[in-house]
Amino acid sequence: MTSRVSTGTRPGARFAQFKLVLLGESAVGKSSLVLRFVKDQFDDYRESTIGAAFLTQTISLDDTTTVKFEIWDTAGQERYKSLAPMYYRNANCAVVVYDITQASSLDKAKAWVKELQRQANENIIIALAGNKADLVAEHPDKRAITTSDAEAYAREAGLLFSETSAKTAENVRELFTAIARKLPLEQAGARNMRSNPRQGVDLRPEAPGTQGGGACNC
Amino acid sequence: MGHDSEGSAAASDEGNTATDRSIAPSPPEGHGVGSTIDETAASVGDLQIGAESSATSHVPSAIHQDEPRPPLPPRPGNLDLLQEGNYSPGSSLQRSKKSARPQLQSTATTALSRTDINTQSYQDGSRETYAASAETTPPSKPAGVFGSIRMFKGLGGSETGDSASVKSYAPTLEAGGDVESLLGEVLGASQGSPAWKLLSTQYEAPDPFDSVTYEDDEATVEFYREFDEIRAVDPDGGNEEQQLAQWQLKRKHFLILSSAGKPIYNRHGDDNLISGYIGIIQTIISFYEGANDQLKGFTAAGARFVIMSQGPLYLVAISKLGENDAQLRVQLEALYMQILSTLTLPTLTNLFANRASTDLRRPLQGTEPLLSALADTFTRGSPPTLLSALECLKIRKSQRQVINDTLLRTKCDTLLYGLVVASGRLVSVVRPRKHSLHPSDLQLIFNMLFEARGVKAGGGENWIPLCLPGFNKNGYLYMYVSFVSASESDGEEADDDRSESGKQEEIAILLISAKKESFYDLRKMRDAVVDQLDKNGSMSIIKAAVRRGRPTATDIVPGTVLRHFLYKSKGNVQFTMPSYEPHFTTMLARRRLLSLYHTLHASVHAKNARLKVHHCISRDSISLAWVTPLFELYCVAGPHPSRNALAQSANKVVQWVRREEERVFIIGGAVF
């Protein structure tokens, strides 16, 4: 069911679109990872994300395969927690981020992984990212979580794993590419297809029932 | 037109004199100024509606008949008396037996519909005039709505295009007469104000409003350092004294603490540095609280302390910039609204009901930049906050109509409010007929988008749950935000390659819904809006208007002596002003200008001074505040021009606004 671009491009070209959500404790660097991935920029003094930001980035896996990510960069604060299901509900993939210099942030990440495995899409691809590797490169004593511990956990839970640095760009693109390669291009649902790039896609959730469920509580 | 020089109240020779009578010394019901002005406003309102519905053409003479006569500049003798109502920094403890809080600014209903004008007297001797109807009714159903709708119809039917509505007509000051009395030496109130003194000491040049380079002036650096970060206190406390000295140099502080004394927010310094002060402040406040005698404010060491108690929170402003209590209270109110906007009132109340010692900083985590952006806006000086009004982008009425129509046409079902905002100025708004937008809510939104960097720096589209306390302080709304670059390179994917050049260049599409799942609906609507605005040329009109910036005072009134002015249309809860160029380009010059405006504003809103024209001459400038039921005008000229020239220019400004009213203000707005 993988989409084939019907017009304009050479035969055999594949284009698929996937929804990705970033989760993790506040201040671990979710937005910085996204900014590095999408715009190849880094901002030393970044203010907290308010609500959630929605960005897109397209990458080419090979000569014929293009993957477009629709990225939900969520805010890490507790008060936004109740909104999270809205962002991961139809997500094809998730990046759960922790800060390798903050032990508690991995606990939070594990909680997110658990929640995703229970509540999100059955086939969701989850990647665990230990961010701020640059801090440890300069001051090894700052590390609070060893690579092997995190790696062991990731293997056990069936997650992709890498340590990243949004600041130096280390492993950032690689992480997203690894996710893209693992995504089931062959089974991409109809909503991930884009037949006419200029027309855009109807991005609403497929089942109207899921949307009507949450009546406004204000 | 005879020129009555006997006092500030202009004797009227004909027509409706309701306005003039409002100056009469004995208010009818003992409520002081408030009730008098209410009547005035009401009668003027009637008059307008009548005029609008009956007059098919704007015949000047007919209008003259019904218009209140203009006030005249008061004689110097009067001025001195009237100035007694001014804020005096010498007064020490000011408290009030009543624990009633001042009425909230946010009760003012929309900037976009016409409402009754009320005046609120504060305990501390000032008053605020605002258009309000929501005070005694639930915010969602303003009482004035039906009246407004009726008036919209009258407006919509007008075939006069961009021409002035009757409402905007204000008679002109007769500047020609009685020159001798105008030349009396009057000591400007501003000269005595703390801010003026403070900022004057930083400055040696005879004419501070002339553009001068400030770089060599050592003292001015202090104000430029106002926003510098104070470093954390070292663990061993080694640098504490040094940091404390820096902390004390700040002109303005905002502190928020819980009634149990837990720090929640402070603009400058870290906890270790100021925990002592927090303790002292909490002790002082609770001392009075214990005596059931709420402390409202006091002066110490040249700084004014104003305390506002809001449920479980104390908000404290400490200012050496010379604002009066009412003005500082408005600022504290805005900070409180920001907290409500993050948490909603029920959440805030529950947190403290469950545990009085709750640490609110955790639930508020990540919103410090929003609070600081507000605080810094107030420290720099903010006309929208001072006037409790909004500024709109000046475009032609027909052009705005096209944008309104585009929003209405592309509107999706879940939309509550749709706004187009360019560089902090409102371009267009669509709203449901029965809901208005509150200026205080818009201030929070504008602050979040254009002053704080968090949202914009994300570089994408945003979906932001927020509570708009003026709309409903009990629940969240959801706001879709997308920025479009206003710079030359416009492409269809403009938001992807937007420039980093800051707020000057940003156009934001804001779509607000009550449904948290409606992101994709609103996103689709945004695409349609941007697409159509591009196609029908509106986008380039907005961009051009943004790039053009505000006109200078001399663009508006050729050859004028005015260097700057603020014109607030009370009925529309909107204001307009010229560019700060060329006289007020530096932060210090701008702050001094705003200090002067604050002083003028305080004078004409002082409880005991029912003056309508306040003239102020100082070493550095001459200035004028002119208040009518329809508008407030504050203008500033350099030190040399005569009062005559100033009054003439003030008239010209009023004429200009009258002519351009439907361009500089959004009148009515688009409803669905």
Boltz contact constraints between the chains, C-beta under 6 A:
constraints:
  - contact:
      token1: [A, 39]
      token2: [B, 459]
      max_distance: 6.0
  - contact:
      token1: [A, 47]
      token2: [B, 369]
      max_distance: 6.0
  - contact:
      token1: [A, 47]
      token2: [B, 453]
      max_distance: 6.0
  - contact:
      token1: [A, 47]
      token2: [B, 454]
      max_distance: 6.0
  - contact:
      token1: [A, 48]
      token2: [B, 366]
      max_distance: 6.0
  - contact:
      token1: [A, 48]
      token2: [B, 454]
      max_distance: 6.0
  - contact:
      token1: [A, 50]
      token2: [B, 454]
      max_distance: 6.0
  - contact:
      token1: [A, 50]
      token2: [B, 455]
      max_distance: 6.0
  - contact:
      token1: [A, 50]
      token2: [B, 464]
      max_distance: 6.0
  - contact:
      token1: [A, 51]
      token2: [B, 462]
      max_distance: 6.0
  - contact:
      token1: [A, 51]
      token2: [B, 463]
      max_distance: 6.0
  - contact:
      token1: [A, 51]
      token2: [B, 464]
      max_distance: 6.0
  - contact:
      token1: [A, 51]
      token2: [B, 465]
      max_distance: 6.0
  - contact:
      token1: [A, 52]
      token2: [B, 463]
      max_distance: 6.0
  - contact:
      token1: [A, 53]
      token2: [B, 458]
      max_distance: 6.0
  - contact:
      token1: [A, 53]
      token2: [B, 460]
      max_distance: 6.0
  - contact:
      token1: [A, 53]
      token2: [B, 462]
      max_distance: 6.0
  - contact:
      token1: [A, 54]
      token2: [B, 460]
      max_distance: 6.0
  - contact:
      token1: [A, 54]
      token2: [B, 461]
      max_distance: 6.0
  - contact:
      token1: [A, 55]
      token2: [B, 460]
      max_distance: 6.0
  - contact:
      token1: [A, 77]
      token2: [B, 365]
      max_distance: 6.0
  - contact:
      token1: [A, 77]
      token2: [B, 366]
      max_distance: 6.0
  - contact:
      token1: [A, 79]
      token2: [B, 363]
      max_distance: 6.0
  - contact:
      token1: [A, 203]
      token2: [B, 520]
      max_distance: 6.0
  - contact:
      token1: [A, 204]
      token2: [B, 520]
      max_distance: 6.0
  - contact:
      token1: [A, 211]
      token2: [B, 517]
      max_distance: 6.0
  - contact:
      token1: [A, 214]
      token2: [B, 517]
      max_distance: 6.0
  - contact:
      token1: [A, 216]
      token2: [B, 514]
      max_distance: 6.0
  - contact:
      token1: [A, 216]
      token2: [B, 515]
      max_distance: 6.0
  - contact:
      token1: [A, 218]
      token2: [B, 475]
      max_distance: 6.0
  - contact:
      token1: [A, 218]
      token2: [B, 476]
      max_distance: 6.0
